[in-house]
Amino acid sequence: MMTFLKRNALFIFAGALLPGIVVFAFLFYLVASFALPAHVDTTFIAPPTNSGWMIEQNGVRIWGEGAPPNPYVRHVPPPDDPAAAAARERKWVAECDPKLVRDRYGVQRYTYAAGCEFGSHP
């Protein structure tokens, strides 16, 4: 009989504490969400050692040997056919006629022919 009462008393006591624990957890979450940054955008570059370098950015870790790369520079591969790329560029320059014009603030801006203003050309 005594163990039955102890068990029931424990459930009653835990039932009385549960709403308080939930409220405390919610308040802690609320305070912590305002105190911490909204997102993590960090870059950590370890100094080069004899075994190479390591860069960690947004949870992604890369490593290698030699000089560490700049994580903010995207390398664009060269065109497969340089002659064809030069021909496309000459055609674009002939059709879009890019010109540098100073605006009223003295800043040079490019102007293009009609149809080429928004990055596409006929």
Secondary structure, DSSP 8 states (H G I E B T S, - for coil): -HHHHHHHHHHHHHHHHHHHHHHHHHHHHHHHHHHS-SS---EEEEEEETTEEEEEETTEEEEESSS---TT-------S-HHHHHHHHHHHHHHH--EEEE-TTS-EEEE--TT-TTS---
